[in-house]
Amino acid sequence: MLTIRNDQIIELRKCKDDKFVQKVKNFLIFNYAVRTSALTEKEIEQSIRLGMKRAKAYNLLSEKSMLAFIELMYTLTDDFDTNVNTKWTKSILSEYGLSESQKLNLIISKLNGVWGNMAKFYLPCEFGKKLKCTQGNNNQYSHTGKAKYAYDFVSTETTHFNICSTSDGVVKKIEDGNSKTGLIKTNPGNYILIYHEDNCYSLYYHIDKDSSTVKTGDRVRQGQVIALAGNVGYANGVHLHFQIQKEEKSWGQSISFLFEEASTIEAHKIYTSQNKLNKFASNYKGQAPYPKLIAGGESTEWWIQFTNTGDEIWEDNNRNNKITKLGLGTFSEPDIQEGREFQCEWESPTRLAVVSPSSVKKGEVGTFKFKLKAPSSMTTGKYILKVTPKTPDGWLKQDDGQELNCFAEIEVQNKPLIEDLFNSASDNLKSDCNISNEQSDIYGQSTGMGSLISANADIQNVKWDRDFCLPDEDINIHVVCHGNVPDGALLELSIFEKDTQNIVTNPLSGTIYNNKSEVSLSVDWMKTYSPETSQDSFVVSASIKDGDKQPAISGELQVDSLDFIFL
C-alpha cells in the first residue's frame, strides 16, 4: 500500500544525498520487508539512487516526490515506466503542466484498484487535540483477525471526546442506538462507517448512544465532528476503535494504513491531531486566453474564475476574516517566486488580486483579474504563472480534496522593429470578465498560440500535442475536463481551418476517463483540402455529448502544405 507520508518527508528534507538514501533504505526495509529481504543493503542503496536519478529526469525534484517515485518502483516493478503493462505511467510523468504531486497522485489513483487505500488519513479528533493510543496493530488482546490493523484511542483532555472524520467521504452506515457495555462479546456496538473515494471505508466504533451528528448519505469533510467517543459494546471504558477496511460492513477486514501525523502509531504514546476542517473550497470554472506580452510593452489584463464550493462566503475585505485573494503558488507550493517579474499593480509581490464581486456565496462564481507586464529585460519565450485562491484557512483545494493546479502560460515576444509595424497587424489581446463560452468570435480572438484555449462549462483545456507538423503525420489531441464530467462521457471533436472555419475532417470522438481523453489521428485531410498558402492553421472544437453546447476551442496547429501547392 502506498501513501505519501508528510511527517517522514519533513525529516527527510533535512537530509541530503547519502543521508536521504539511508533514511529511505530504512523506510523500505520496514515497509517492504518481503521485497527487500531478497536484496543486500548495497543493492537497496543502488536501487534508491537509481530511483532518485530517474525521478529527477521526470522533474520530480522534491524529496517527497522522489520518495513516492521510489515507492512506485518497490510496489510495482523497477521499470514501471517502461514495462509494457504499465508504460502509461511514462506519459503521466512527462505530462506538461502537472505538478509533481498531481503526477504521482494521478498514477496512484489509477493503480488504486491494485494497491488499495491511497487516501490521506488524520487522527480522528479535532485539530490540536491529543489522543493516546491504548492498543495498536496486531495486539493479542483484541486486535487480531479482522481488527489486526485497528487502533484504540482515548483523549488525554476529556472523556467523551469529539470524533472527527479522518478524510472526506460519504456516510454509508450508522448505528448509535445501543447502550450495553462491558467485556461481553455479544454486546452490540455503535458505529459510523464512511466511504472514501479511494475505494475504502473508515470505521468509528464504540461511539456514544445517540451522539451521531450525521446521517446515512451525508457527505462529510475531513475534520468534521461526526459523533462522541463512548463506552458501548465490547468495551470497558470510553474509547474509540478506528480502522480502515475495504468492505462496506459494520465490522470488515481491516487493512494497513498510515496516519499523516506519524509514520507509526505506538501503544501508550500520545499524538497531536492535525485533522483540520477546511470550510473553504473551490472548483475551477474558466479563464481568459493565455496572455501574449511584448517585452517592455504595455500591460495586459488577465482573469481566472472559480466556483465557491465551500461553506464560507468569500469576501474582498478582511472585516469578517473571510477575505479571499488570488496568489502566486499552489497548496503544495505556496508563495512561489516564479512570476514575480510580471508584477503590475498587484497587491504585493505574491498577492495578485481580490475576488469580484465583493461577496461570493456557496455555488456562485468569483473572478480574479489582474494586470501583467513583461519588463524590457525579459527574454522571449513562454513562462508559467501558477495561481491559486487563498483564504484565512490557507491555500484552497477542490471540494473533493484534490489540489488545484491552475496556471497561465505567458508568451513574451521582443518589441517589434519599426519596419515590422508596416508588415504585421497588432496582435493585442482583449479580455473582459465574461466566461469564455459567452464570447461571440472565438476564432477572431485567437492569438495563434498552440496552447491557447477557450474553455467551456465541461472542458478546461483542449490542445494539440505540438504546434507544427507535416501532412500525413500522426498527431494527438489532449482534452482535460472539469471535475463535473463523469468517466465514460462521450467526447465529440471537429477540426476547422482557422481562417475560413471550414470543417476539414469527419467528426471525431473519444471517451473521458479521470477527467482526461487523448484522441489520435493522422493529418491526412491535406490530401483533399486545397490550401491557399504554404502553411495552413487548424483548430479543434471539443464538447461533451449532451453537455455545454458552446464548444471549447484549441489553439492552432500549423501544417506545412508546400508539397500540395502546384506552381
C-alpha positions in Angstrom: 0.0 0.0 0.0 1.4 3.4 -1.0 0.9 6.7 0.8 2.9 9.9 0.7 3.9 10.4 4.3 4.3 14.1 5.2 5.8 13.6 8.7 8.6 11.5 7.2 9.2 14.0 4.5 9.7 16.8 6.9 12.5 14.8 8.4 13.9 13.7 5.1 14.1 17.3 3.8 16.9 17.9 6.4 19.0 15.3 4.7 21.0 15.3 1.6 22.1 12.5 -0.8 23.7 9.9 1.5 21.6 10.7 4.5 18.5 10.7 2.3 19.5 7.3 0.9 20.0 5.9 4.4 16.6 7.2 5.6 14.8 5.8 2.5 16.6 2.5 2.9 15.3 2.1 6.5 11.9 3.1 5.3 11.9 0.5 2.6 13.2 -2.3 4.8 10.4 -1.5 7.3 7.5 -1.2 4.8 8.6 -3.6 2.1 10.2 -6.4 4.1 9.4 -9.1 1.6 10.9 -7.3 -1.4 14.0 -6.0 0.4 14.8 -9.3 2.1 16.0 -10.7 -1.2 18.5 -7.8 -1.6 21.7 -6.8 0.1 21.9 -3.4 1.7 24.2 -2.3 -1.1 21.7 -3.4 -3.7 18.9 -1.5 -1.9 21.0 1.7 -1.8 21.8 1.3 -5.6 18.1 1.0 -6.3 17.4 4.1 -4.3 20.0 6.1 -6.2 18.6 4.8 -9.5 15.1 5.9 -8.4 16.4 9.4 -7.4 18.1 9.7 -10.8 15.0 8.7 -12.7 12.7 10.8 -10.6 14.9 13.9 -11.4 14.7 13.0 -15.1 10.9 13.4 -14.8 11.4 16.7 -13.0 10.3 15.2 -9.7 12.8 17.2 -7.6 11.4 17.3 -4.1 12.4 14.6 -1.7 8.7 13.9 -1.1 8.2 13.2 -4.8 11.4 11.2 -5.0 10.3 9.0 -2.1 6.9 8.5 -3.7 8.6 7.6 -7.0 10.8 5.0 -5.3 7.8 3.6 -3.6 6.3 3.1 -7.0 9.3 1.1 -8.0 9.1 -1.1 -5.0 5.3 -1.5 -5.1 5.1 -2.3 -8.8 8.4 -3.0 -10.6 11.7 -1.3 -11.0 10.8 -0.5 -14.7 7.2 0.5 -14.1 7.5 3.5 -16.5 8.8 1.3 -19.4 7.2 -2.1 -18.6 4.7 -3.0 -21.4 1.9 -3.4 -18.8 2.5 -0.1 -17.0 4.2 2.2 -19.6 1.2 4.5 -19.4 2.9 5.9 -16.3 5.5 7.5 -18.5 3.0 9.7 -20.3 1.7 10.9 -17.0 5.2 11.6 -15.6 6.0 13.5 -18.8 2.8 15.5 -18.8 3.4 19.2 -19.2 1.5 21.5 -16.7 1.0 18.9 -13.9 2.7 19.5 -10.6 4.9 16.8 -9.0 2.2 15.7 -6.6 -0.5 15.7 -9.3 1.6 13.4 -11.5 2.1 11.0 -8.6 -1.4 11.2 -7.3 -2.8 10.5 -10.8 -0.7 7.4 -11.1 -1.7 6.3 -7.6 -5.4 6.8 -8.3 -5.2 4.7 -11.5 -3.4 1.9 -9.6 -5.8 2.3 -6.6 -7.7 -0.9 -7.5 -4.5 -2.9 -7.2 -2.9 -1.2 -4.2 -6.0 -0.4 -2.1 -6.1 2.6 0.1 -4.3 5.7 -1.1 -6.2 8.4 0.8 -4.6 10.6 3.5 -6.0 10.0 7.0 -5.6 12.1 10.0 -6.2 11.3 13.7 -10.0 11.0 14.3 -10.3 14.1 16.6 -10.3 17.8 16.4 -7.3 19.8 15.2 -4.8 20.4 18.0 -6.3 17.9 20.4 -4.3 15.0 21.8 -5.1 11.3 21.6 -3.4 8.4 23.4 -3.1 5.1 21.6 -4.1 2.4 24.1 -3.9 -0.5 21.6 -2.1 -0.7 18.3 -1.9 -3.1 15.4 -1.7 -6.9 15.8 -2.2 -6.9 19.6 -3.1 -10.2 21.1 -5.7 -8.7 23.4 -8.3 -7.9 20.8 -6.6 -6.5 17.6 -6.4 -9.8 15.7 -8.2 -11.2 12.7 -10.4 -8.6 11.2 -9.1 -6.0 13.7 -5.5 -6.7 13.0 -4.7 -3.2 11.7 -7.0 -1.3 14.1 -6.2 1.4 16.7 -7.8 2.2 20.0 -7.7 5.8 21.2 -8.6 7.8 24.4 -8.4 11.5 25.0 -5.9 12.9 27.4 -8.0 16.0 27.9 -11.6 14.9 28.2 -13.6 11.6 28.4 -16.2 11.7 25.7 -14.2 13.5 23.1 -15.4 14.7 19.7 -14.8 12.1 16.9 -13.9 13.7 13.6 -13.9 12.3 10.1 -10.3 11.5 9.2 -10.8 12.2 5.5 -13.5 13.4 3.1 -16.2 10.9 2.3 -19.8 9.7 2.4 -21.6 8.2 5.4 -22.7 4.6 4.5 -23.8 3.1 7.8 -24.8 4.4 11.3 -25.8 2.7 14.5 -26.0 4.8 17.7 -29.0 3.4 19.5 -27.2 0.8 21.6 -26.2 1.3 25.3 -24.9 -2.0 26.7 -21.3 -2.1 27.9 -18.8 -4.4 29.4 -16.5 -7.2 28.3 -19.3 -9.3 26.8 -18.6 -10.0 23.1 -22.3 -10.3 22.2 -22.9 -6.7 23.3 -24.0 -4.7 20.1 -21.8 -1.7 19.4 -22.5 1.7 18.0 -20.5 2.8 14.9 -20.3 5.1 11.9 -18.9 3.8 8.5 -17.7 6.3 6.0 -16.8 5.6 2.4 -13.8 7.4 0.8 -13.3 7.9 -2.9 -10.2 5.8 -2.8 -12.4 2.7 -2.6 -12.0 2.2 1.2 -14.0 2.8 4.4 -13.2 4.2 7.8 -14.9 2.6 10.8 -15.5 4.5 14.0 -16.6 2.0 16.7 -17.9 2.3 20.3 -19.5 5.8 19.7 -21.8 7.1 22.5 -25.5 6.5 22.4 -27.5 9.0 20.2 -24.3 11.0 19.6 -24.1 10.9 15.8 -24.3 14.3 14.1 -24.6 12.9 10.6 -27.0 10.7 8.8 -26.6 8.0 6.1 -25.8 9.6 2.7 -24.3 12.7 4.2 -21.1 13.9 2.6 -18.6 14.7 5.3 -15.3 16.6 5.2 -12.0 15.9 6.8 -12.1 17.3 10.4 -15.9 17.4 10.6 -17.3 16.3 14.0 -19.4 13.2 13.5 -20.0 11.7 17.0 -18.8 11.4 20.6 -16.5 8.6 21.9 -18.4 6.2 24.1 -18.3 3.0 26.1 -20.8 0.9 24.1 -20.4 -2.7 23.0 -17.5 -4.9 23.9 -15.7 -2.3 25.9 -14.6 -1.5 29.5 -14.1 2.3 29.2 -14.7 5.2 26.9 -12.5 5.0 23.8 -12.6 4.9 20.0 -11.8 1.8 18.0 -10.7 3.0 14.5 -9.8 1.1 11.4 -9.7 1.3 7.6 -11.3 -1.5 5.6 -12.3 -2.5 2.1 -15.7 -3.8 2.9 -19.0 -2.0 3.4 -19.7 -3.8 6.7 -20.1 -2.8 10.3 -17.0 -5.0 11.1 -14.9 -5.6 8.0 -11.4 -6.8 7.4 -9.0 -4.0 8.4 -6.2 -3.1 6.1 -2.8 -1.4 6.8 -2.6 2.3 6.5 -0.7 5.3 8.0 -1.8 8.5 9.7 -0.5 11.8 8.4 0.7 12.8 11.9 3.2 10.0 12.4 4.8 7.2 10.4 4.0 4.8 13.2 1.4 4.9 16.0 2.6 3.1 19.1 0.6 1.9 22.1 0.8 4.2 25.2 2.1 7.2 23.3 0.3 10.5 22.8 -0.2 12.2 19.4 -1.4 15.6 18.5 -4.1 15.8 15.7 -3.5 17.8 12.5 -7.1 17.0 11.4 -8.2 20.5 10.4 -11.7 21.2 9.0 -11.3 23.4 5.9 -14.6 25.4 5.4 -13.2 27.0 2.2 -13.2 25.1 -1.1 -13.4 25.9 -4.8 -13.6 24.4 -8.2 -12.0 25.8 -11.3 -14.5 27.5 -13.6 -12.7 29.2 -16.5 -10.1 31.7 -17.6 -9.2 34.2 -20.2 -7.0 33.1 -23.2 -3.3 32.8 -22.3 -1.8 36.3 -22.5 0.8 37.4 -25.1 3.1 40.2 -24.0 5.7 42.4 -25.6 9.0 42.8 -23.6 8.9 46.5 -22.4 5.4 46.9 -23.8 2.0 47.8 -22.3 0.3 45.8 -19.6 -2.4 43.2 -20.3 -5.3 42.3 -18.0 -5.9 38.6 -17.3 -8.6 36.8 -15.3 -9.5 33.4 -13.9 -12.7 32.2 -12.3 -13.5 29.7 -9.5 -16.8 28.4 -8.1 -17.2 28.7 -4.4 -17.9 25.1 -3.3 -17.2 25.6 0.4 -19.4 26.5 3.4 -17.9 30.0 3.9 -18.6 33.2 1.9 -15.7 34.7 0.0 -15.2 38.4 0.6 -12.9 41.1 -0.9 -12.1 42.6 2.5 -11.0 41.3 5.9 -13.8 42.6 8.2 -15.2 39.1 8.8 -11.9 37.2 8.3 -13.2 35.8 5.1 -11.0 37.7 2.6 -10.2 35.6 -0.5 -7.2 36.5 -2.6 -5.5 35.1 -5.7 -1.9 34.4 -5.0 1.2 33.1 -6.7 1.6 29.4 -5.9 -0.4 26.3 -5.1 -1.4 24.3 -2.0 1.9 22.3 -2.2 4.0 25.2 -3.5 2.8 28.3 -1.6 4.2 31.8 -2.3 6.5 30.7 -5.1 8.9 33.2 -6.7 8.1 32.3 -10.3 6.0 35.0 -11.9 7.1 38.0 -9.8 8.7 39.6 -12.9 5.3 40.2 -14.4 4.1 42.2 -11.4 1.9 45.1 -12.5 -0.3 46.9 -9.9 -0.5 43.7 -7.8 -1.4 44.0 -4.1 2.0 42.5 -3.2 4.8 40.5 -5.0 2.8 37.3 -4.3 -0.8 38.6 -3.9 -2.3 39.3 -7.3 -6.0 40.2 -6.8 -9.0 40.0 -4.5 -12.2 38.4 -5.5 -15.0 40.0 -7.5 -17.9 40.5 -6.8 -17.2 41.6 -3.2 -19.1 38.7 -1.7 -19.3 35.2 -3.3 -21.7 32.8 -1.7 -21.6 29.0 -2.0 -22.3 27.9 -5.6 -21.5 31.4 -7.0 -18.6 32.2 -9.3 -15.8 34.5 -8.2 -13.5 36.3 -10.6 -9.9 37.3 -10.0 -8.4 39.8 -12.5 -5.1 41.5 -12.5 -2.6 43.0 -14.9 0.6 41.5 -16.3 3.5 43.3 -17.8 6.8 42.0 -19.2 9.9 44.0 -18.4 12.1 45.1 -21.2 14.9 42.9 -19.9 12.8 39.7 -20.3 13.9 37.3 -23.0 11.5 35.8 -25.5 9.8 32.5 -24.6 6.9 31.0 -22.7 6.6 31.4 -18.9 4.2 29.6 -16.4 2.3 31.6 -13.8 0.8 29.3 -11.2 -2.1 30.8 -9.3 -4.5 29.6 -6.5 -7.1 31.3 -4.3 -6.1 31.8 -0.7 -8.4 32.3 2.3 -7.8 32.6 6.1 -7.8 28.8 6.1 -4.9 28.7 3.7 -4.5 27.8 0.0 -7.7 26.3 -1.4 -8.3 22.8 -2.7 -11.1 21.5 -4.8 -14.3 20.3 -3.0 -13.1 16.7 -3.5 -9.9 17.4 -1.6 -7.6 17.4 -4.6 -5.2 20.2 -5.2 -6.0 22.9 -7.7 -3.4 23.2 -10.5 -4.2 26.4 -12.4 -1.8 28.5 -14.4 -1.4 30.9 -17.2 1.1 30.2 -20.0 2.5 33.6 -20.9 4.3 34.2 -24.2 6.8 37.0 -24.3 8.0 38.5 -27.6 10.6 41.0 -28.5 9.4 44.6 -29.2 8.9 44.8 -32.9 11.2 46.9 -35.1 9.7 50.0 -36.8 9.8 48.3 -40.2 7.9 45.4 -38.8 5.0 47.6 -37.8 4.2 48.1 -41.5 4.2 44.4 -42.3 2.2 42.9 -39.5 -1.1 43.6 -37.7 -1.2 44.2 -34.0 -1.9 41.1 -32.0 -3.0 42.6 -28.7 -5.3 40.5 -26.6 -8.5 42.0 -25.2 -10.3 40.2 -22.3 -13.2 41.0 -20.1 -14.6 39.0 -17.3 -17.2 37.1 -19.3 -16.9 33.3 -19.3 -15.2 32.2 -22.4 -18.3 30.3 -23.7 -20.1 33.6 -23.9 -17.6 35.1 -26.4 -19.1 35.7 -29.8 -16.0 35.4 -32.0 -13.6 32.8 -30.7 -11.6 32.4 -33.8 -11.2 36.2 -34.3 -9.7 36.4 -30.8 -7.2 33.6 -31.4 -3.6 34.6 -30.7 -2.1 31.8 -32.7 -0.5 30.1 -29.7 -0.5 26.3 -29.8 -1.6 26.1 -26.2 -4.3 28.8 -26.3 -7.8 27.6 -25.2 -11.3 28.8 -24.9 -12.8 26.7 -22.2 -16.5 25.8 -21.7 -18.5 24.5 -18.7 -17.3 21.0 -19.3 -13.8 21.2 -20.8 -10.9 23.0 -19.2 -8.3 22.6 -21.9 -8.1 21.2 -25.4 -4.8 21.2 -27.3 -2.6 19.6 -30.0 0.4 17.7 -28.8 2.6 20.1 -30.9 2.4 23.4 -32.7 3.7 22.3 -36.1 3.5 19.1 -38.3 3.7 17.9 -41.8 0.9 16.2 -43.9 0.2 12.5 -43.0 2.0 12.8 -39.7 0.3 11.1 -36.7 -0.8 13.6 -34.0 -2.7 13.6 -30.7 -5.3 15.8 -29.3 -5.3 16.2 -25.5 -8.5 17.1 -23.6 -8.8 17.9 -19.9 -12.3 18.3 -18.4 -13.6 19.9 -15.2 -14.4 17.7 -12.3 -18.1 17.6 -13.0 -17.6 15.4 -16.1 -18.1 11.7 -15.3 -16.0 8.8 -16.5 -17.4 7.3 -19.7 -18.7 10.6 -21.1 -18.6 10.9 -24.9 -16.2 13.5 -26.3 -17.1 15.0 -29.7 -14.4 16.7 -31.8 -14.3 18.6 -35.1 -11.3 20.1 -36.9 -11.6 23.5 -38.6 -9.4 25.6 -40.9 -8.8 28.7 -38.7 -9.4 31.5 -41.2 -12.3 30.0 -43.2 -13.8 28.0 -40.3 -14.4 25.1 -42.8 -14.6 21.6 -41.3 -11.8 19.6 -42.9 -12.4 16.1 -41.4 -15.2 13.8 -40.4 -16.3 14.2 -36.7 -14.0 12.5 -34.2 -14.9 11.1 -30.8 -13.3 9.9 -27.6 -14.1 8.8 -24.1 -13.4 10.7 -20.8 -11.6 8.9 -18.0 -10.2 10.6 -14.9 -11.3 13.9 -16.5 -9.0 13.3 -19.5 -9.0 11.9 -23.0 -6.5 11.6 -25.8 -7.5 11.2 -29.4 -5.0 10.1 -32.0 -5.3 10.8 -35.7 -3.4 11.3 -38.9 -3.1 14.7 -40.7 -4.5 13.1 -43.9 -7.1 15.7 -44.7 -4.5 17.7 -46.6 -5.0 15.2 -49.5 -8.4 16.5 -50.1 -8.1 20.0 -48.7 -7.0 22.8 -51.1 -4.6 25.1 -49.2 -4.2 28.7 -50.2 -0.7 29.1 -48.7 2.3 27.0 -47.9 1.3 26.7 -44.3 -2.3 26.5 -43.0 -3.6 26.7 -39.5 -6.2 24.4 -37.9 -8.1 24.4 -34.6 -10.1 21.8 -32.7 -13.6 22.3 -31.3 -14.4 19.9 -28.5 -17.6 19.3 -26.5 -19.2 16.7 -24.3 -22.2 15.0 -25.7 -25.4 16.4 -24.1 -23.2 19.0 -22.3 -22.3 22.6 -22.9 -23.5 23.5 -26.4 -20.7 26.1 -26.9 -17.6 24.1 -27.7 -14.1 24.6 -26.2 -11.6 25.7 -28.8 -7.9 24.7 -29.1 -5.0 26.8 -30.3 -3.5 26.5 -33.7 -1.8 23.6 -35.4 0.4 24.8 -38.3 0.6 22.3 -41.2 3.3 22.8 -43.8 1.4 22.2 -47.1 4.1 23.2 -49.5 4.0 19.8 -51.3 0.4 20.4 -52.2 0.9 23.7 -53.9 1.4 23.5 -57.7 3.1 26.4 -59.3 
